[in-house]
């Protein structure tokens, strides 16, 4: 009959249970020591973690130690023709990184490099901390001096990774001084302004004039900037007018004017 168990079913189950109970207990698996190792260490840094040059707006290096106006590093802009090579060098250095073992902990004593993007949150690079741990004898807690070989790369979404890159670590500490200007920022000269205009249009006849106070409308305010006003004539008689920030190389205005204007 459907659903009915054969005779002796209960006795068979009881015998099986007794046999299992008599078996010796399996030893527990060996304990695996906890090691702070980045998964896949030694592999190249994922390419999408390092932004391409055309998506970068600027670089800003902030020093931990106080620095006067003459010693503090100036920001670098991708719109500035003299700054682009340094930005490209930094991005190439990051691309040469390898995933490193150890905790992704930055040293509180190292500088911070902020890579601002045209869209999205900035990417940060800091020296990694060599943190030996807490010392009850000294009473100073965690000591994390900058690593001479590792850096921490932090994405805009908060994820971060420890990277082996001695060249980048050295650049953050002192190497930046050969590439990043300090002191009073220099304005674009006429030739550099015309070169930027030719990036917008290959017209040969660009004329440039300096404007000491060009008004730029911002939400709720008007910002005054030093700028270059550039104009060139098209073959049909129209003119192109371009306004370039004299400090950053940013295009503030680009319009086409009719021939009669």
Backbone bond lengths (Angstrom), bond angles and torsions (degrees), N, CA, C in turn:
res aa  C-N    CA-C-N  psi(-1)  N-CA   C-N-CA  omega(-1)  CA-C   N-CA-C  phi
1 X - - - 1.457 - - 1.513 108.23 -
2 X 1.332 116.13 141.75 1.458 121.13 -174.29 1.522 110.07 -62.37
3 X 1.386 114.56 132.65 1.451 119.49 177.42 1.508 112.95 91.72
4 X 1.355 120.05 -10.78 1.450 121.02 -177.31 1.524 108.92 -88.55
5 X 1.358 117.30 132.07 1.450 122.90 178.69 1.513 109.50 -83.61
6 X 1.359 118.78 147.95 1.465 121.86 179.91 1.517 110.47 -67.07
7 X 1.342 115.10 158.57 1.456 121.17 -179.28 1.515 109.68 -63.51
8 X 1.321 115.85 144.53 1.451 121.38 179.69 1.523 114.75 83.27
9 X 1.361 117.81 6.26 1.477 121.91 -179.11 1.513 112.01 -61.66
10 X 1.309 116.93 -45.69 1.465 120.93 -178.22 1.526 110.42 -65.36
11 X 1.344 116.33 -39.44 1.461 119.02 -178.96 1.527 111.06 -66.03
12 X 1.358 117.57 -36.58 1.464 121.20 178.98 1.522 111.38 -65.97
13 X 1.325 116.97 -42.86 1.455 120.75 178.32 1.517 111.26 -62.36
14 X 1.324 116.64 -40.83 1.458 120.67 -179.95 1.522 110.61 -64.06
15 X 1.329 117.60 -40.11 1.458 120.82 179.52 1.527 111.52 -66.59
16 X 1.366 116.52 -38.33 1.463 120.65 179.00 1.521 111.14 -65.11
17 X 1.324 116.40 -43.01 1.462 120.42 179.94 1.514 111.04 -62.79
18 X 1.361 116.09 -40.63 1.458 119.58 179.43 1.518 111.27 -64.57
19 X 1.347 116.72 -37.67 1.462 119.99 179.57 1.518 111.96 -66.93
20 X 1.346 116.73 -40.12 1.470 120.20 178.66 1.514 111.44 -65.31
21 X 1.306 116.77 -39.22 1.466 120.67 -179.49 1.512 111.17 -64.52
22 X 1.348 117.14 -28.65 1.458 119.82 -177.50 1.518 113.13 -79.11
23 X 1.344 117.81 -14.99 1.457 120.24 179.80 1.521 110.76 -69.45
24 X 1.358 118.77 146.83 1.467 120.02 177.68 1.527 110.51 -69.30
25 X 1.315 114.92 146.23 1.477 120.49 -178.90 1.520 109.90 -68.90
26 X 1.352 116.19 139.98 1.467 120.97 178.41 1.518 109.91 -71.32
27 X 1.309 118.31 138.00 1.467 119.43 178.62 1.521 110.76 -67.51
28 X 1.334 117.67 148.38 1.474 119.76 179.32 1.514 110.20 -67.27
29 X 1.344 117.85 152.02 1.472 120.20 178.60 1.510 110.30 -64.66
30 X 1.335 118.00 149.71 1.465 120.23 179.65 1.518 111.28 -63.44
31 X 1.320 114.77 143.53 1.465 119.84 -179.05 1.529 109.76 -70.35
32 X 1.337 116.26 138.08 1.456 121.92 178.15 1.515 107.75 -97.89
33 X 1.323 118.93 121.59 1.462 119.36 -178.76 1.520 111.22 -65.04
34 X 1.328 115.93 140.70 1.469 121.54 179.43 1.520 108.70 -79.40
35 X 1.332 116.81 118.65 1.451 122.17 179.53 1.520 108.25 -123.79
36 X 1.341 116.92 130.27 1.462 121.00 -179.64 1.516 109.14 -79.85
37 X 1.301 116.93 86.83 1.464 122.96 -178.17 1.517 108.32 -124.75
38 X 1.318 115.51 130.44 1.451 119.78 176.77 1.521 109.18 -69.52
39 X 1.321 116.19 130.57 1.465 120.18 -179.57 1.520 109.92 -57.38
40 X 1.329 115.57 132.36 1.456 119.93 178.03 1.510 113.43 74.92
41 X 1.348 118.32 25.35 1.460 119.62 -176.90 1.526 109.87 -62.09
42 X 1.318 113.75 147.32 1.455 120.85 -174.46 1.510 113.37 92.71
43 X 1.332 116.90 -13.77 1.457 121.27 178.18 1.529 109.75 -85.06
44 X 1.329 118.07 156.57 1.469 120.03 176.99 1.527 111.29 -61.54
45 X 1.322 115.45 150.56 1.459 119.66 176.23 1.527 108.72 -63.22
46 X 1.339 118.82 138.21 1.472 119.17 177.15 1.521 111.44 -55.05
47 X 1.316 116.46 132.33 1.465 121.04 -173.99 1.525 112.26 -60.81
48 X 1.331 117.83 -31.83 1.463 119.01 -177.69 1.529 112.34 -76.09
49 X 1.344 117.76 -5.15 1.453 120.71 175.39 1.528 111.45 -80.90
50 X 1.311 117.61 -22.88 1.464 122.14 179.52 1.523 108.02 -104.84
51 X 1.325 118.89 116.47 1.463 120.02 -175.32 1.524 111.62 -69.50
52 X 1.325 118.15 146.86 1.464 120.88 175.14 1.531 110.33 -73.39
53 X 1.319 115.08 160.40 1.463 120.47 -175.58 1.520 112.12 -58.41
54 X 1.335 117.68 -39.84 1.461 119.26 -175.32 1.527 113.36 -72.01
55 X 1.332 118.32 -9.46 1.465 120.21 176.64 1.524 112.50 -100.42
56 X 1.342 117.27 -2.17 1.465 122.01 -177.58 1.524 109.52 -92.83
57 X 1.332 116.13 137.16 1.462 121.56 176.24 1.527 111.13 -97.12
58 X 1.339 117.22 -43.96 1.462 119.59 -176.44 1.522 110.47 -162.46
59 X 1.330 115.12 164.84 1.461 123.51 171.37 1.526 107.87 -121.19
60 X 1.337 115.39 138.53 1.463 120.29 175.38 1.521 108.51 -135.99
61 X 1.310 116.23 123.50 1.458 122.43 178.89 1.520 108.90 -105.01
62 X 1.334 116.33 119.13 1.460 121.82 179.72 1.520 108.61 -106.87
63 X 1.323 116.25 125.17 1.449 121.25 179.39 1.524 110.07 -87.77
64 X 1.328 115.84 144.26 1.459 119.83 176.63 1.526 111.04 -73.74
65 X 1.333 115.54 -41.77 1.458 119.46 179.90 1.522 109.24 -75.81
66 X 1.339 117.94 140.89 1.465 119.95 179.31 1.526 111.27 -58.80
67 X 1.315 116.16 138.10 1.467 121.82 179.29 1.518 108.63 -135.38
68 X 1.316 115.12 137.90 1.450 119.90 178.01 1.509 111.80 -73.43
69 X 1.340 116.67 171.20 1.471 119.70 -178.63 1.519 113.56 -57.10
70 X 1.319 117.77 -29.47 1.457 120.08 -178.13 1.524 112.39 -80.89
71 X 1.346 118.24 -13.60 1.459 121.46 -176.04 1.521 113.45 -112.31
72 X 1.324 118.06 -16.92 1.459 120.72 -176.91 1.525 110.62 -72.20
73 X 1.329 118.39 136.88 1.476 120.68 179.02 1.522 111.15 -67.70
74 X 1.305 115.96 140.59 1.460 121.73 178.88 1.529 109.97 -87.28
75 X 1.330 117.73 152.85 1.474 119.57 175.75 1.516 111.16 -67.37
76 X 1.325 115.03 152.33 1.459 122.40 177.00 1.522 108.93 -114.19
77 X 1.331 116.68 141.10 1.464 121.69 -176.39 1.532 109.50 -123.20
78 X 1.315 115.81 138.43 1.464 118.97 177.08 1.523 112.24 -70.61
79 X 1.339 117.18 -18.21 1.464 119.91 176.18 1.522 111.96 -78.50
80 X 1.334 117.17 -11.65 1.465 121.59 -179.99 1.527 108.66 -92.34
81 X 1.327 118.83 122.82 1.479 119.77 -174.76 1.526 113.38 -63.07
82 X 1.339 118.32 -29.24 1.464 120.13 -179.90 1.523 112.88 -80.53
83 X 1.337 117.61 -16.36 1.462 120.98 -177.66 1.518 113.07 -91.92
84 X 1.313 117.36 -24.97 1.461 120.13 -174.16 1.521 113.67 -58.50
85 X 1.345 119.64 -41.83 1.475 117.75 179.98 1.518 113.32 -59.63
86 X 1.343 117.84 -39.49 1.463 119.74 179.43 1.516 110.89 -67.10
87 X 1.322 117.59 -42.06 1.468 120.62 178.23 1.525 110.17 -61.23
88 X 1.335 116.60 -41.54 1.462 120.03 178.84 1.524 111.19 -64.17
89 X 1.344 117.55 -37.73 1.461 121.09 178.30 1.524 110.49 -63.00
90 X 1.327 117.13 -44.30 1.465 120.68 -179.27 1.526 110.81 -62.94
91 X 1.319 117.29 -43.91 1.466 120.24 179.62 1.531 111.07 -64.62
92 X 1.331 116.76 -38.19 1.469 119.73 177.22 1.527 110.97 -65.31
93 X 1.334 116.99 -38.84 1.459 120.22 176.69 1.523 110.93 -59.82
94 X 1.323 116.23 -43.82 1.461 119.61 -179.75 1.521 111.71 -64.75
95 X 1.326 116.68 -38.25 1.464 119.81 -179.98 1.525 111.91 -65.08
96 X 1.327 117.15 -22.63 1.450 120.58 177.98 1.513 114.13 -84.21
97 X 1.334 118.09 8.59 1.460 121.60 -177.68 1.517 111.82 -77.36
98 X 1.327 115.20 159.32 1.463 123.67 173.59 1.522 108.62 -124.42
99 X 1.330 115.79 143.74 1.453 119.19 176.08 1.524 109.22 -62.11
100 X 1.337 116.02 133.69 1.459 121.17 -172.42 1.523 110.71 -114.51
101 X 1.334 116.80 150.58 1.459 119.61 173.90 1.521 110.37 -72.70
102 X 1.317 115.39 157.72 1.457 120.11 178.62 1.513 111.94 108.74
103 X 1.318 114.51 167.61 1.464 120.94 -177.90 1.527 110.64 -74.13
104 X 1.316 115.77 145.07 1.469 121.68 178.18 1.519 108.85 -82.52
105 X 1.330 115.87 69.90 1.461 122.86 -178.52 1.520 107.91 -116.66
106 X 1.319 116.45 124.42 1.453 120.93 179.28 1.523 110.51 -82.97
107 X 1.328 115.77 150.25 1.454 120.22 175.98 1.523 109.66 -77.72
108 X 1.327 118.21 132.31 1.470 119.39 178.16 1.518 112.85 -71.85
109 X 1.333 117.50 -7.06 1.453 120.90 -177.49 1.520 112.91 -99.86
110 X 1.309 117.98 -3.59 1.450 120.17 -176.05 1.520 112.83 -95.94
111 X 1.332 117.82 160.96 1.464 121.84 176.12 1.525 111.51 -70.80
112 X 1.308 115.94 163.88 1.463 122.51 -179.90 1.526 108.42 -121.29
113 X 1.326 115.77 125.89 1.457 121.38 175.79 1.520 108.39 -103.24
114 X 1.327 116.61 117.75 1.457 122.42 177.51 1.524 109.07 -101.05
115 X 1.338 115.98 122.94 1.458 122.08 176.45 1.526 107.37 -104.43
116 X 1.324 116.09 100.37 1.458 120.76 -179.30 1.522 109.57 -80.25
117 X 1.326 115.63 134.82 1.460 121.41 -178.95 1.522 110.45 -101.56
118 X 1.304 115.64 157.85 1.463 119.43 176.45 1.529 110.78 -65.28
119 X 1.318 115.99 -31.00 1.462 121.71 175.22 1.515 109.09 -137.47
120 X 1.305 116.37 136.27 1.453 120.07 177.08 1.525 112.86 96.95
121 X 1.322 114.10 176.29 1.456 121.42 -178.19 1.526 110.70 -75.50
122 X 1.350 117.61 153.20 1.464 120.28 -178.41 1.520 112.49 -71.20
123 X 1.308 114.51 159.11 1.457 123.54 173.69 1.525 107.56 -101.85
124 X 1.329 117.18 138.91 1.461 120.96 -177.43 1.525 110.58 -118.57
125 X 1.333 115.93 145.06 1.459 122.87 175.95 1.524 107.70 -129.26
126 X 1.340 116.67 129.65 1.460 122.65 179.81 1.518 109.74 -138.72
127 X 1.334 116.91 156.54 1.467 118.13 171.90 1.523 110.27 -63.04
128 X 1.318 116.86 137.54 1.461 120.42 174.93 1.521 109.30 -72.33
129 X 1.334 115.69 152.36 1.449 120.18 179.33 1.520 111.57 -94.51
130 X 1.314 116.31 132.30 1.459 121.36 169.57 1.526 106.93 -90.42
131 X 1.318 116.00 96.46 1.464 122.05 -169.03 1.528 109.59 -106.45
132 X 1.323 118.92 100.59 1.468 119.69 -179.45 1.512 113.45 -71.95
133 X 1.304 118.31 -18.17 1.464 120.43 178.05 1.510 112.42 114.92
134 X 1.321 114.82 -173.65 1.455 121.75 -174.57 1.525 110.84 -79.88
135 X 1.310 116.07 135.92 1.461 121.73 177.03 1.517 108.65 -116.57
136 X 1.334 116.56 109.69 1.461 119.72 -179.59 1.520 111.20 -69.77
137 X 1.351 117.77 -23.04 1.458 119.80 -179.26 1.523 111.16 -72.95
138 X 1.329 116.76 -43.36 1.460 119.09 -179.48 1.514 112.11 -79.31
139 X 1.333 115.70 -31.92 1.454 119.22 -178.86 1.503 114.03 75.06
140 X 1.341 117.06 15.69 1.456 120.23 -176.96 1.522 112.61 -99.25
141 X 1.303 117.93 4.39 1.456 119.90 177.95 1.513 112.12 69.55
142 X 1.327 116.01 -141.82 1.454 120.60 -176.73 1.527 110.35 -81.57
143 X 1.303 115.62 132.14 1.461 121.59 175.47 1.514 107.56 -113.97
144 X 1.330 117.37 118.75 1.457 121.65 -175.66 1.528 109.86 -127.02
145 X 1.338 117.45 74.33 1.468 118.32 175.59 1.520 110.47 -66.86
146 X 1.328 117.56 156.66 1.473 119.91 -179.82 1.519 112.06 -61.54
147 X 1.311 115.52 137.27 1.457 121.22 176.30 1.528 109.84 -73.73
148 X 1.320 118.61 138.96 1.467 119.91 176.80 1.522 113.46 -77.01
149 X 1.343 117.06 -7.09 1.465 118.64 -174.15 1.523 114.37 -130.02
150 X 1.339 118.81 -18.43 1.459 121.17 -172.78 1.527 111.42 -116.30
151 X 1.321 115.16 150.38 1.460 122.05 174.92 1.525 108.74 -131.31
152 X 1.325 115.63 163.05 1.457 122.17 175.84 1.520 108.24 -110.75
153 X 1.318 116.29 126.93 1.463 122.57 176.26 1.519 107.80 -109.00
154 X 1.336 115.76 121.19 1.459 120.98 -178.70 1.524 109.95 -117.67
155 X 1.319 115.19 124.74 1.463 121.58 178.76 1.523 110.72 -79.18
156 X 1.335 114.40 168.57 1.446 119.12 178.93 1.509 113.85 -66.77
157 X 1.352 117.83 -23.26 1.457 120.54 179.20 1.523 112.74 -84.54
158 X 1.346 117.66 4.71 1.451 121.45 176.90 1.515 114.57 95.91
159 X 1.328 118.50 -14.87 1.465 119.91 178.02 1.526 109.71 -71.77
160 X 1.321 115.93 143.12 1.449 119.73 -179.37 1.518 110.34 -142.93
161 X 1.334 114.53 159.63 1.455 120.44 -174.65 1.527 108.07 -146.29
162 X 1.324 115.48 149.98 1.457 121.59 176.52 1.529 108.25 -93.17
163 X 1.328 116.42 132.82 1.453 121.75 -175.33 1.521 110.56 -124.66
164 X 1.324 115.51 140.41 1.456 121.49 172.06 1.516 108.10 -88.75
165 X 1.339 115.88 113.70 1.456 120.48 -178.65 1.536 108.59 -160.50
166 X 1.331 117.53 82.67 1.470 119.96 -178.30 1.528 113.50 -57.96
167 X 1.350 117.28 -34.55 1.458 119.47 -179.95 1.525 111.38 -66.60
168 X 1.340 117.02 -42.35 1.452 120.23 178.65 1.521 111.17 -67.57
169 X 1.336 116.49 -38.69 1.462 120.05 178.04 1.529 110.64 -62.36
170 X 1.334 116.78 -41.74 1.463 120.20 178.84 1.525 111.06 -68.54
171 X 1.333 117.11 -36.13 1.469 120.19 178.82 1.519 110.57 -63.97
172 X 1.328 117.70 -40.98 1.460 120.64 -179.92 1.526 111.82 -63.72
173 X 1.329 117.11 -36.14 1.457 120.13 -175.97 1.533 111.90 -76.81
174 X 1.309 117.86 -55.34 1.462 120.86 -175.75 1.526 113.76 -138.46
175 X 1.328 117.06 -23.29 1.453 119.49 -174.55 1.519 114.35 -62.68
176 X 1.318 117.69 -24.75 1.466 121.23 -178.90 1.528 112.00 -61.49
177 X 1.335 116.52 -24.04 1.468 119.75 -175.74 1.528 112.07 -63.78
178 X 1.328 117.43 -22.65 1.464 120.58 178.49 1.525 112.12 -81.58
179 X 1.327 117.91 -13.20 1.464 120.49 -173.69 1.520 114.03 -121.03
180 X 1.334 117.33 -30.69 1.468 120.95 -172.83 1.522 109.27 -101.48
181 X 1.327 118.07 125.22 1.469 119.32 179.90 1.526 111.74 -72.25
182 X 1.311 115.07 157.12 1.464 122.78 175.62 1.522 108.45 -128.74
183 X 1.328 115.17 171.44 1.450 119.60 177.12 1.513 113.31 82.05
184 X 1.317 116.70 -150.81 1.463 122.12 -178.63 1.526 110.06 -71.65
185 X 1.335 117.92 126.10 1.474 119.09 -179.36 1.518 111.60 -66.52
186 X 1.313 115.87 141.79 1.462 121.91 179.64 1.523 109.54 -90.37
187 X 1.326 115.90 140.72 1.459 121.18 178.28 1.522 110.31 -85.77
188 X 1.311 115.67 153.93 1.458 120.99 174.47 1.525 110.00 -61.61
189 X 1.326 116.60 136.92 1.453 118.66 174.65 1.528 109.26 -86.73
190 X 1.316 116.08 178.36 1.459 120.99 -175.10 1.527 111.56 -61.64
191 X 1.338 117.17 -42.58 1.461 119.89 -177.89 1.531 111.34 -63.93
192 X 1.342 116.47 -40.06 1.459 119.80 179.18 1.524 111.00 -67.49
193 X 1.328 116.84 -37.89 1.461 119.78 178.23 1.528 111.05 -64.62
194 X 1.330 117.09 -41.85 1.468 120.29 178.47 1.530 110.32 -66.80
195 X 1.331 117.71 -35.94 1.463 120.40 177.38 1.524 110.76 -62.97
196 X 1.337 117.29 -38.73 1.467 120.47 176.41 1.522 110.66 -66.70
197 X 1.331 117.29 -38.31 1.462 120.15 177.93 1.521 111.00 -63.09
198 X 1.316 117.44 -37.43 1.461 120.35 -179.94 1.525 111.86 -71.52
199 X 1.332 117.04 -19.08 1.465 118.83 171.72 1.520 110.88 -68.95
200 X 1.333 116.75 -28.57 1.458 120.59 177.40 1.522 111.17 -82.22
201 X 1.323 117.61 -36.18 1.462 122.29 179.39 1.524 108.03 -154.08
202 X 1.322 116.21 137.13 1.458 121.81 -177.27 1.526 112.81 -80.51
203 X 1.307 118.38 15.02 1.455 120.64 178.91 1.524 110.24 -59.05
204 X 1.337 117.42 138.08 1.473 119.50 -174.51 1.522 114.32 -81.73
205 X 1.314 118.08 -22.42 1.465 119.57 -168.45 1.509 115.79 -98.65
206 X 1.307 119.31 43.06 1.463 121.41 -179.63 1.530 110.12 -70.20
207 X 1.343 114.30 131.95 1.457 122.14 174.24 1.525 108.16 -112.83
208 X 1.329 117.60 137.33 1.465 121.20 -174.53 1.522 110.54 -125.99
209 X 1.326 115.28 138.47 1.464 121.86 174.26 1.524 108.69 -137.01
210 X 1.330 116.20 141.53 1.460 121.37 -175.90 1.525 110.02 -87.49
211 X 1.341 115.05 137.25 1.470 121.91 177.79 1.520 107.04 -119.54
212 X 1.321 116.94 118.67 1.466 120.55 -175.43 1.523 112.79 -74.92
213 X 1.333 117.66 -25.48 1.474 120.24 -177.80 1.525 108.71 -143.12
214 X 1.321 115.92 87.67 1.469 120.76 178.33 1.525 108.86 -97.12
215 X 1.348 118.16 124.00 1.474 119.89 -178.05 1.530 111.78 -78.53
216 X 1.327 115.61 132.02 1.459 122.19 177.85 1.523 107.58 -121.22
217 X 1.316 116.26 121.21 1.466 120.45 -179.08 1.511 110.56 -77.40
218 X 1.322 115.06 126.48 1.452 123.42 174.11 1.522 108.20 -122.24
219 X 1.342 117.34 160.20 1.476 118.14 179.56 1.524 111.69 -56.47
220 X 1.317 114.86 113.39 1.460 120.89 176.64 1.511 115.37 83.14
221 X 1.357 118.74 1.75 1.458 119.68 -178.25 1.521 110.20 -158.90
222 X 1.314 114.45 167.16 1.460 122.04 173.80 1.517 107.50 -120.05
223 X 1.317 116.18 121.03 1.455 122.48 -178.71 1.519 109.22 -100.22
224 X 1.324 116.00 135.18 1.457 121.64 -178.39 1.528 108.77 -102.63
225 X 1.336 116.16 128.01 1.457 120.83 -179.20 1.525 110.66 -130.86
226 X 1.320 114.41 155.61 1.456 120.37 170.03 1.526 107.59 -82.94
227 X 1.312 116.23 133.57 1.466 118.95 -170.03 1.526 110.74 -147.81
228 X 1.333 112.99 164.20 1.453 121.88 170.67 1.522 108.64 -108.10
229 X 1.339 115.75 129.23 1.460 122.37 175.52 1.526 107.42 -101.20
230 X 1.342 115.64 118.96 1.458 120.64 -175.68 1.517 109.84 -121.31
231 X 1.326 116.21 141.41 1.463 121.30 178.59 1.525 109.28 -138.46
232 X 1.334 114.89 146.91 1.464 121.94 175.58 1.518 107.75 -146.42
233 X 1.335 115.45 152.11 1.466 120.79 -177.48 1.520 110.21 -102.21
234 X 1.346 115.55 134.74 1.462 121.67 176.44 1.525 109.81 -82.36
235 X 1.326 118.08 160.34 1.472 120.08 -179.42 1.526 113.25 -57.27
236 X 1.330 118.51 -31.50 1.470 120.77 -178.21 1.520 112.73 -83.94
237 X 1.300 118.05 1.77 1.454 120.77 177.53 1.520 114.78 103.86
238 X 1.335 118.31 -17.02 1.457 119.13 176.43 1.533 110.14 -70.15
239 X 1.322 114.78 161.12 1.454 120.44 178.96 1.528 109.89 -120.06
240 X 1.317 114.85 148.41 1.463 121.62 172.54 1.525 107.87 -107.02
241 X 1.309 116.05 129.02 1.460 121.38 177.31 1.529 108.34 -114.13
242 X 1.303 115.25 129.81 1.457 122.27 -176.71 1.523 108.71 -130.60
243 X 1.337 115.56 133.16 1.466 121.03 176.56 1.527 107.52 -117.04
244 X 1.338 116.45 123.54 1.462 122.71 -175.89 1.524 109.06 -120.17
245 X 1.327 116.61 131.78 1.454 121.16 175.70 1.530 108.87 -62.08
246 X 1.324 116.24 125.88 1.464 120.19 -175.39 1.520 113.16 -73.50
247 X 1.334 117.48 -13.48 1.463 120.66 -179.54 1.523 112.08 -95.92
248 X 1.335 116.42 -42.20 1.465 120.31 -173.05 1.524 114.04 -108.17
249 X 1.323 117.93 -18.19 1.454 120.77 -174.50 1.517 113.41 83.16
250 X 1.331 117.67 4.16 1.463 121.47 179.85 1.522 110.62 -66.75
251 X 1.324 116.27 137.58 1.458 120.99 175.66 1.520 108.20 -78.31
252 X 1.335 116.25 115.68 1.457 121.51 -178.50 1.522 111.98 -91.19
253 X 1.327 116.48 -28.18 1.463 119.72 -179.48 1.515 109.31 -158.96
254 X 1.319 116.08 139.93 1.459 122.34 176.25 1.518 107.43 -143.36
255 X 1.334 116.37 113.76 1.464 120.70 -177.86 1.528 109.26 -136.82
256 X 1.328 114.56 158.00 1.463 120.88 173.50 1.507 107.99 -112.33
257 X 1.327 115.61 127.72 1.458 122.27 -177.94 1.517 109.74 -105.04
258 X 1.316 115.24 144.32 1.454 119.73 177.29 1.520 109.80 -71.28
259 X 1.316 116.16 164.33 1.454 120.74 -172.89 1.525 112.34 -64.05
260 X 1.339 119.40 -30.00 1.440 122.44 -176.30 1.526 112.77 -85.20
261 X 1.322 119.72 -7.80 1.466 121.13 -177.82 1.519 111.09 -76.85
